[in-house]
Amino acid sequence: MHEGVPQADGAIRPEPTMDVADVGRAVAYMASLPADANVLTMTVMANGMPFIGRG
């Protein structure tokens, strides 16, 4: 990812990344909720990602 991956326009560019611990904290938060609560949706992504759901 840091060295570059193919893009939709054929260019090779690095992709933004994030620390896996940030994802772990999001999962731990959802797991810590009481049984009568739920998280309908949560998007955890690196800053600078150009689109949600591409690929």
mmCIF file of the N, C-alpha and C atoms, coordinates in Angstrom:
data_MODEL
# 
_entry.id   MODEL 
# 
loop_
_atom_site.group_PDB 
_atom_site.id 
_atom_site.type_symbol 
_atom_site.label_atom_id 
_atom_site.label_alt_id 
_atom_site.label_comp_id 
_atom_site.label_asym_id 
_atom_site.label_entity_id 
_atom_site.label_seq_id 
_atom_site.pdbx_PDB_ins_code 
_atom_site.Cartn_x 
_atom_site.Cartn_y 
_atom_site.Cartn_z 
_atom_site.occupancy 
_atom_site.B_iso_or_equiv 
_atom_site.pdbx_formal_charge 
_atom_site.auth_seq_id 
_atom_site.auth_comp_id 
_atom_site.auth_asym_id 
_atom_site.auth_atom_id 
_atom_site.pdbx_PDB_model_num 
ATOM 1   N N  . MET A 1 1  ? 0.818   -1.185 0.000   1.00 0.00 ? 1  MET A N  1 
ATOM 2   C CA . MET A 1 1  ? 0.000   0.000  0.000   1.00 0.00 ? 1  MET A CA 1 
ATOM 3   C C  . MET A 1 1  ? 0.869   1.258  0.000   1.00 0.00 ? 1  MET A C  1 
ATOM 4   N N  . HIS A 1 2  ? 1.921   1.261  0.782   1.00 0.00 ? 2  HIS A N  1 
ATOM 5   C CA . HIS A 1 2  ? 2.769   2.457  0.867   1.00 0.00 ? 2  HIS A CA 1 
ATOM 6   C C  . HIS A 1 2  ? 3.569   2.676  -0.418  1.00 0.00 ? 2  HIS A C  1 
ATOM 7   N N  . GLU A 1 3  ? 3.915   1.587  -1.101  1.00 0.00 ? 3  GLU A N  1 
ATOM 8   C CA . GLU A 1 3  ? 4.732   1.697  -2.317  1.00 0.00 ? 3  GLU A CA 1 
ATOM 9   C C  . GLU A 1 3  ? 3.892   2.004  -3.545  1.00 0.00 ? 3  GLU A C  1 
ATOM 10  N N  . GLY A 1 4  ? 2.603   1.809  -3.440  1.00 0.00 ? 4  GLY A N  1 
ATOM 11  C CA . GLY A 1 4  ? 1.714   2.133  -4.543  1.00 0.00 ? 4  GLY A CA 1 
ATOM 12  C C  . GLY A 1 4  ? 0.944   0.923  -5.047  1.00 0.00 ? 4  GLY A C  1 
ATOM 13  N N  . VAL A 1 5  ? -0.280  1.155  -5.422  1.00 0.00 ? 5  VAL A N  1 
ATOM 14  C CA . VAL A 1 5  ? -1.149  0.119  -5.979  1.00 0.00 ? 5  VAL A CA 1 
ATOM 15  C C  . VAL A 1 5  ? -1.853  0.703  -7.204  1.00 0.00 ? 5  VAL A C  1 
ATOM 16  N N  . PRO A 1 6  ? -2.282  -0.162 -8.128  1.00 0.00 ? 6  PRO A N  1 
ATOM 17  C CA . PRO A 1 6  ? -2.960  0.337  -9.328  1.00 0.00 ? 6  PRO A CA 1 
ATOM 18  C C  . PRO A 1 6  ? -4.250  1.086  -8.978  1.00 0.00 ? 6  PRO A C  1 
ATOM 19  N N  . GLN A 1 7  ? -4.458  2.195  -9.658  1.00 0.00 ? 7  GLN A N  1 
ATOM 20  C CA . GLN A 1 7  ? -5.653  3.021  -9.478  1.00 0.00 ? 7  GLN A CA 1 
ATOM 21  C C  . GLN A 1 7  ? -6.594  2.818  -10.664 1.00 0.00 ? 7  GLN A C  1 
ATOM 22  N N  . ALA A 1 8  ? -7.792  3.337  -10.549 1.00 0.00 ? 8  ALA A N  1 
ATOM 23  C CA . ALA A 1 8  ? -8.789  3.194  -11.610 1.00 0.00 ? 8  ALA A CA 1 
ATOM 24  C C  . ALA A 1 8  ? -8.314  3.801  -12.932 1.00 0.00 ? 8  ALA A C  1 
ATOM 25  N N  . ASP A 1 9  ? -7.468  4.832  -12.845 1.00 0.00 ? 9  ASP A N  1 
ATOM 26  C CA . ASP A 1 9  ? -6.972  5.471  -14.072 1.00 0.00 ? 9  ASP A CA 1 
ATOM 27  C C  . ASP A 1 9  ? -5.689  4.829  -14.602 1.00 0.00 ? 9  ASP A C  1 
ATOM 28  N N  . GLY A 1 10 ? -5.255  3.725  -13.978 1.00 0.00 ? 10 GLY A N  1 
ATOM 29  C CA . GLY A 1 10 ? -4.062  3.010  -14.420 1.00 0.00 ? 10 GLY A CA 1 
ATOM 30  C C  . GLY A 1 10 ? -2.782  3.460  -13.743 1.00 0.00 ? 10 GLY A C  1 
ATOM 31  N N  . ALA A 1 11 ? -2.827  4.559  -13.015 1.00 0.00 ? 11 ALA A N  1 
ATOM 32  C CA . ALA A 1 11 ? -1.634  5.060  -12.326 1.00 0.00 ? 11 ALA A CA 1 
ATOM 33  C C  . ALA A 1 11 ? -1.326  4.189  -11.107 1.00 0.00 ? 11 ALA A C  1 
ATOM 34  N N  . ILE A 1 12 ? -0.102  4.244  -10.656 1.00 0.00 ? 12 ILE A N  1 
ATOM 35  C CA . ILE A 1 12 ? 0.318   3.573  -9.423  1.00 0.00 ? 12 ILE A CA 1 
ATOM 36  C C  . ILE A 1 12 ? 0.545   4.658  -8.384  1.00 0.00 ? 12 ILE A C  1 
ATOM 37  N N  . ARG A 1 13 ? -0.222  4.609  -7.300  1.00 0.00 ? 13 ARG A N  1 
ATOM 38  C CA . ARG A 1 13 ? -0.089  5.604  -6.228  1.00 0.00 ? 13 ARG A CA 1 
ATOM 39  C C  . ARG A 1 13 ? -0.203  4.917  -4.875  1.00 0.00 ? 13 ARG A C  1 
ATOM 40  N N  . PRO A 1 14 ? 0.479   5.459  -3.857  1.00 0.00 ? 14 PRO A N  1 
ATOM 41  C CA . PRO A 1 14 ? 0.328   4.918  -2.507  1.00 0.00 ? 14 PRO A CA 1 
ATOM 42  C C  . PRO A 1 14 ? -1.085  5.160  -1.974  1.00 0.00 ? 14 PRO A C  1 
ATOM 43  N N  . GLU A 1 15 ? -1.541  4.258  -1.136  1.00 0.00 ? 15 GLU A N  1 
ATOM 44  C CA . GLU A 1 15 ? -2.854  4.385  -0.496  1.00 0.00 ? 15 GLU A CA 1 
ATOM 45  C C  . GLU A 1 15 ? -2.671  4.798  0.959   1.00 0.00 ? 15 GLU A C  1 
ATOM 46  N N  . PRO A 1 16 ? -3.556  5.632  1.472   1.00 0.00 ? 16 PRO A N  1 
ATOM 47  C CA . PRO A 1 16 ? -3.495  5.960  2.902   1.00 0.00 ? 16 PRO A CA 1 
ATOM 48  C C  . PRO A 1 16 ? -3.731  4.703  3.743   1.00 0.00 ? 16 PRO A C  1 
ATOM 49  N N  . THR A 1 17 ? -3.048  4.605  4.850   1.00 0.00 ? 17 THR A N  1 
ATOM 50  C CA . THR A 1 17 ? -3.226  3.480  5.769   1.00 0.00 ? 17 THR A CA 1 
ATOM 51  C C  . THR A 1 17 ? -3.495  4.013  7.168   1.00 0.00 ? 17 THR A C  1 
ATOM 52  N N  . MET A 1 18 ? -3.853  3.115  8.048   1.00 0.00 ? 18 MET A N  1 
ATOM 53  C CA . MET A 1 18 ? -4.108  3.497  9.438   1.00 0.00 ? 18 MET A CA 1 
ATOM 54  C C  . MET A 1 18 ? -3.597  2.400  10.352  1.00 0.00 ? 18 MET A C  1 
ATOM 55  N N  . ASP A 1 19 ? -3.476  2.708  11.613  1.00 0.00 ? 19 ASP A N  1 
ATOM 56  C CA . ASP A 1 19 ? -3.002  1.748  12.601  1.00 0.00 ? 19 ASP A CA 1 
ATOM 57  C C  . ASP A 1 19 ? -4.098  0.731  12.897  1.00 0.00 ? 19 ASP A C  1 
ATOM 58  N N  . VAL A 1 20 ? -3.740  -0.535 12.924  1.00 0.00 ? 20 VAL A N  1 
ATOM 59  C CA . VAL A 1 20 ? -4.711  -1.586 13.196  1.00 0.00 ? 20 VAL A CA 1 
ATOM 60  C C  . VAL A 1 20 ? -5.332  -1.426 14.590  1.00 0.00 ? 20 VAL A C  1 
ATOM 61  N N  . ALA A 1 21 ? -4.634  -0.779 15.508  1.00 0.00 ? 21 ALA A N  1 
ATOM 62  C CA . ALA A 1 21 ? -5.176  -0.557 16.852  1.00 0.00 ? 21 ALA A CA 1 
ATOM 63  C C  . ALA A 1 21 ? -6.434  0.306  16.812  1.00 0.00 ? 21 ALA A C  1 
ATOM 64  N N  . ASP A 1 22 ? -6.535  1.202  15.835  1.00 0.00 ? 22 ASP A N  1 
ATOM 65  C CA . ASP A 1 22 ? -7.738  2.027  15.709  1.00 0.00 ? 22 ASP A CA 1 
ATOM 66  C C  . ASP A 1 22 ? -8.953  1.163  15.368  1.00 0.00 ? 22 ASP A C  1 
ATOM 67  N N  . VAL A 1 23 ? -8.763  0.191  14.501  1.00 0.00 ? 23 VAL A N  1 
ATOM 68  C CA . VAL A 1 23 ? -9.849  -0.732 14.166  1.00 0.00 ? 23 VAL A CA 1 
ATOM 69  C C  . VAL A 1 23 ? -10.190 -1.574 15.395  1.00 0.00 ? 23 VAL A C  1 
ATOM 70  N N  . GLY A 1 24 ? -9.171  -2.011 16.120  1.00 0.00 ? 24 GLY A N  1 
ATOM 71  C CA . GLY A 1 24 ? -9.396  -2.792 17.336  1.00 0.00 ? 24 GLY A CA 1 
ATOM 72  C C  . GLY A 1 24 ? -10.209 -2.036 18.366  1.00 0.00 ? 24 GLY A C  1 
ATOM 73  N N  . ARG A 1 25 ? -9.937  -0.741 18.510  1.00 0.00 ? 25 ARG A N  1 
ATOM 74  C CA . ARG A 1 25 ? -10.717 0.062  19.465  1.00 0.00 ? 25 ARG A CA 1 
ATOM 75  C C  . ARG A 1 25 ? -12.172 0.168  19.033  1.00 0.00 ? 25 ARG A C  1 
ATOM 76  N N  . ALA A 1 26 ? -12.417 0.270  17.727  1.00 0.00 ? 26 ALA A N  1 
ATOM 77  C CA . ALA A 1 26 ? -13.798 0.340  17.235  1.00 0.00 ? 26 ALA A CA 1 
ATOM 78  C C  . ALA A 1 26 ? -14.528 -0.967 17.522  1.00 0.00 ? 26 ALA A C  1 
ATOM 79  N N  . VAL A 1 27 ? -13.864 -2.091 17.290  1.00 0.00 ? 27 VAL A N  1 
ATOM 80  C CA . VAL A 1 27 ? -14.474 -3.395 17.562  1.00 0.00 ? 27 VAL A CA 1 
ATOM 81  C C  . VAL A 1 27 ? -14.718 -3.565 19.057  1.00 0.00 ? 27 VAL A C  1 
ATOM 82  N N  . ALA A 1 28 ? -13.748 -3.168 19.877  1.00 0.00 ? 28 ALA A N  1 
ATOM 83  C CA . ALA A 1 28 ? -13.911 -3.281 21.330  1.00 0.00 ? 28 ALA A CA 1 
ATOM 84  C C  . ALA A 1 28 ? -15.075 -2.421 21.812  1.00 0.00 ? 28 ALA A C  1 
ATOM 85  N N  . TYR A 1 29 ? -15.229 -1.237 21.235  1.00 0.00 ? 29 TYR A N  1 
ATOM 86  C CA . TYR A 1 29 ? -16.358 -0.379 21.599  1.00 0.00 ? 29 TYR A CA 1 
ATOM 87  C C  . TYR A 1 29 ? -17.683 -1.085 21.309  1.00 0.00 ? 29 TYR A C  1 
ATOM 88  N N  . MET A 1 30 ? -17.801 -1.638 20.108  1.00 0.00 ? 30 MET A N  1 
ATOM 89  C CA . MET A 1 30 ? -19.057 -2.328 19.761  1.00 0.00 ? 30 MET A CA 1 
ATOM 90  C C  . MET A 1 30 ? -19.303 -3.518 20.680  1.00 0.00 ? 30 MET A C  1 
ATOM 91  N N  . ALA A 1 31 ? -18.248 -4.249 21.017  1.00 0.00 ? 31 ALA A N  1 
ATOM 92  C CA . ALA A 1 31 ? -18.391 -5.407 21.896  1.00 0.00 ? 31 ALA A CA 1 
ATOM 93  C C  . ALA A 1 31 ? -18.755 -5.000 23.318  1.00 0.00 ? 31 ALA A C  1 
ATOM 94  N N  . SER A 1 32 ? -18.400 -3.772 23.716  1.00 0.00 ? 32 SER A N  1 
ATOM 95  C CA . SER A 1 32 ? -18.659 -3.333 25.087  1.00 0.00 ? 32 SER A CA 1 
ATOM 96  C C  . SER A 1 32 ? -20.085 -2.834 25.292  1.00 0.00 ? 32 SER A C  1 
ATOM 97  N N  . LEU A 1 33 ? -20.833 -2.654 24.222  1.00 0.00 ? 33 LEU A N  1 
ATOM 98  C CA . LEU A 1 33 ? -22.203 -2.154 24.355  1.00 0.00 ? 33 LEU A CA 1 
ATOM 99  C C  . LEU A 1 33 ? -23.097 -3.201 25.024  1.00 0.00 ? 33 LEU A C  1 
ATOM 100 N N  . PRO A 1 34 ? -24.119 -2.756 25.728  1.00 0.00 ? 34 PRO A N  1 
ATOM 101 C CA . PRO A 1 34 ? -25.041 -3.723 26.333  1.00 0.00 ? 34 PRO A CA 1 
ATOM 102 C C  . PRO A 1 34 ? -25.807 -4.479 25.246  1.00 0.00 ? 34 PRO A C  1 
ATOM 103 N N  . ALA A 1 35 ? -26.362 -5.623 25.616  1.00 0.00 ? 35 ALA A N  1 
ATOM 104 C CA . ALA A 1 35 ? -27.057 -6.498 24.665  1.00 0.00 ? 35 ALA A CA 1 
ATOM 105 C C  . ALA A 1 35 ? -28.256 -5.816 23.999  1.00 0.00 ? 35 ALA A C  1 
ATOM 106 N N  . ASP A 1 36 ? -28.830 -4.801 24.644  1.00 0.00 ? 36 ASP A N  1 
ATOM 107 C CA . ASP A 1 36 ? -30.008 -4.151 24.053  1.00 0.00 ? 36 ASP A CA 1 
ATOM 108 C C  . ASP A 1 36 ? -29.643 -2.951 23.173  1.00 0.00 ? 36 ASP A C  1 
ATOM 109 N N  . ALA A 1 37 ? -28.355 -2.777 22.868  1.00 0.00 ? 37 ALA A N  1 
ATOM 110 C CA . ALA A 1 37 ? -27.905 -1.709 21.977  1.00 0.00 ? 37 ALA A CA 1 
ATOM 111 C C  . ALA A 1 37 ? -27.189 -2.328 20.782  1.00 0.00 ? 37 ALA A C  1 
ATOM 112 N N  . ASN A 1 38 ? -27.230 -1.628 19.658  1.00 0.00 ? 38 ASN A N  1 
ATOM 113 C CA . ASN A 1 38 ? -26.495 -2.126 18.506  1.00 0.00 ? 38 ASN A CA 1 
ATOM 114 C C  . ASN A 1 38 ? -25.945 -0.971 17.694  1.00 0.00 ? 38 ASN A C  1 
ATOM 115 N N  . VAL A 1 39 ? -24.919 -1.255 16.934  1.00 0.00 ? 39 VAL A N  1 
ATOM 116 C CA . VAL A 1 39 ? -24.323 -0.283 16.022  1.00 0.00 ? 39 VAL A CA 1 
ATOM 117 C C  . VAL A 1 39 ? -24.789 -0.690 14.634  1.00 0.00 ? 39 VAL A C  1 
ATOM 118 N N  . LEU A 1 40 ? -25.651 0.100  14.039  1.00 0.00 ? 40 LEU A N  1 
ATOM 119 C CA . LEU A 1 40 ? -26.188 -0.224 12.726  1.00 0.00 ? 40 LEU A CA 1 
ATOM 120 C C  . LEU A 1 40 ? -25.103 -0.141 11.662  1.00 0.00 ? 40 LEU A C  1 
ATOM 121 N N  . THR A 1 41 ? -24.277 0.879  11.747  1.00 0.00 ? 41 THR A N  1 
ATOM 122 C CA . THR A 1 41 ? -23.191 1.022  10.773  1.00 0.00 ? 41 THR A CA 1 
ATOM 123 C C  . THR A 1 41 ? -22.054 1.826  11.389  1.00 0.00 ? 41 THR A C  1 
ATOM 124 N N  . MET A 1 42 ? -20.838 1.466  11.037  1.00 0.00 ? 42 MET A N  1 
ATOM 125 C CA . MET A 1 42 ? -19.663 2.199  11.491  1.00 0.00 ? 42 MET A CA 1 
ATOM 126 C C  . MET A 1 42 ? -18.619 2.086  10.386  1.00 0.00 ? 42 MET A C  1 
ATOM 127 N N  . THR A 1 43 ? -18.148 3.202  9.887   1.00 0.00 ? 43 THR A N  1 
ATOM 128 C CA . THR A 1 43 ? -17.105 3.203  8.873   1.00 0.00 ? 43 THR A CA 1 
ATOM 129 C C  . THR A 1 43 ? -15.813 3.657  9.531   1.00 0.00 ? 43 THR A C  1 
ATOM 130 N N  . VAL A 1 44 ? -14.820 2.789  9.523   1.00 0.00 ? 44 VAL A N  1 
ATOM 131 C CA . VAL A 1 44 ? -13.511 3.116  10.070  1.00 0.00 ? 44 VAL A CA 1 
ATOM 132 C C  . VAL A 1 44 ? -12.543 3.069  8.891   1.00 0.00 ? 44 VAL A C  1 
ATOM 133 N N  . MET A 1 45 ? -11.962 4.207  8.571   1.00 0.00 ? 45 MET A N  1 
ATOM 134 C CA . MET A 1 45 ? -11.071 4.265  7.415   1.00 0.00 ? 45 MET A CA 1 
ATOM 135 C C  . MET A 1 45 ? -9.949  5.268  7.643   1.00 0.00 ? 45 MET A C  1 
ATOM 136 N N  . ALA A 1 46 ? -8.878  5.115  6.898   1.00 0.00 ? 46 ALA A N  1 
ATOM 137 C CA . ALA A 1 46 ? -7.730  6.017  6.998   1.00 0.00 ? 46 ALA A CA 1 
ATOM 138 C C  . ALA A 1 46 ? -8.110  7.396  6.466   1.00 0.00 ? 46 ALA A C  1 
ATOM 139 N N  . ASN A 1 47 ? -7.581  8.428  7.105   1.00 0.00 ? 47 ASN A N  1 
ATOM 140 C CA . ASN A 1 47 ? -7.745  9.785  6.566   1.00 0.00 ? 47 ASN A CA 1 
ATOM 141 C C  . ASN A 1 47 ? -7.124  9.823  5.180   1.00 0.00 ? 47 ASN A C  1 
ATOM 142 N N  . GLY A 1 48 ? -7.770  10.502 4.295   1.00 0.00 ? 48 GLY A N  1 
ATOM 143 C CA . GLY A 1 48 ? -7.231  10.649 2.952   1.00 0.00 ? 48 GLY A CA 1 
ATOM 144 C C  . GLY A 1 48 ? -7.716  9.625  1.956   1.00 0.00 ? 48 GLY A C  1 
ATOM 145 N N  . MET A 1 49 ? -8.494  8.638  2.394   1.00 0.00 ? 49 MET A N  1 
ATOM 146 C CA . MET A 1 49 ? -9.051  7.676  1.440   1.00 0.00 ? 49 MET A CA 1 
ATOM 147 C C  . MET A 1 49 ? -10.032 8.448  0.549   1.00 0.00 ? 49 MET A C  1 
ATOM 148 N N  . PRO A 1 50 ? -9.910  8.311  -0.775  1.00 0.00 ? 50 PRO A N  1 
ATOM 149 C CA . PRO A 1 50 ? -10.711 9.153  -1.668  1.00 0.00 ? 50 PRO A CA 1 
ATOM 150 C C  . PRO A 1 50 ? -12.191 8.784  -1.763  1.00 0.00 ? 50 PRO A C  1 
ATOM 151 N N  . PHE A 1 51 ? -12.512 7.509  -1.631  1.00 0.00 ? 51 PHE A N  1 
ATOM 152 C CA . PHE A 1 51 ? -13.904 7.089  -1.810  1.00 0.00 ? 51 PHE A CA 1 
ATOM 153 C C  . PHE A 1 51 ? -14.256 6.021  -0.777  1.00 0.00 ? 51 PHE A C  1 
ATOM 154 N N  . ILE A 1 52 ? -15.523 5.962  -0.418  1.00 0.00 ? 52 ILE A N  1 
ATOM 155 C CA . ILE A 1 52 ? -16.000 4.875  0.435   1.00 0.00 ? 52 ILE A CA 1 
ATOM 156 C C  . ILE A 1 52 ? -16.566 3.800  -0.466  1.00 0.00 ? 52 ILE A C  1 
ATOM 157 N N  . GLY A 1 53 ? -16.146 2.577  -0.267  1.00 0.00 ? 53 GLY A N  1 
ATOM 158 C CA . GLY A 1 53 ? -16.708 1.451  -0.994  1.00 0.00 ? 53 GLY A CA 1 
ATOM 159 C C  . GLY A 1 53 ? -16.158 1.221  -2.387  1.00 0.00 ? 53 GLY A C  1 
ATOM 160 N N  . ARG A 1 54 ? -15.038 1.843  -2.692  1.00 0.00 ? 54 ARG A N  1 
ATOM 161 C CA . ARG A 1 54 ? -14.515 1.573  -4.034  1.00 0.00 ? 54 ARG A CA 1 
ATOM 162 C C  . ARG A 1 54 ? -13.813 0.219  -4.029  1.00 0.00 ? 54 ARG A C  1 
ATOM 163 N N  . GLY A 1 55 ? -13.725 -0.379 -5.190  1.00 0.00 ? 55 GLY A N  1 
ATOM 164 C CA . GLY A 1 55 ? -13.026 -1.672 -5.299  1.00 0.00 ? 55 GLY A CA 1 
ATOM 165 C C  . GLY A 1 55 ? -13.972 -2.722 -5.315  1.00 0.00 ? 55 GLY A C  1 
# 
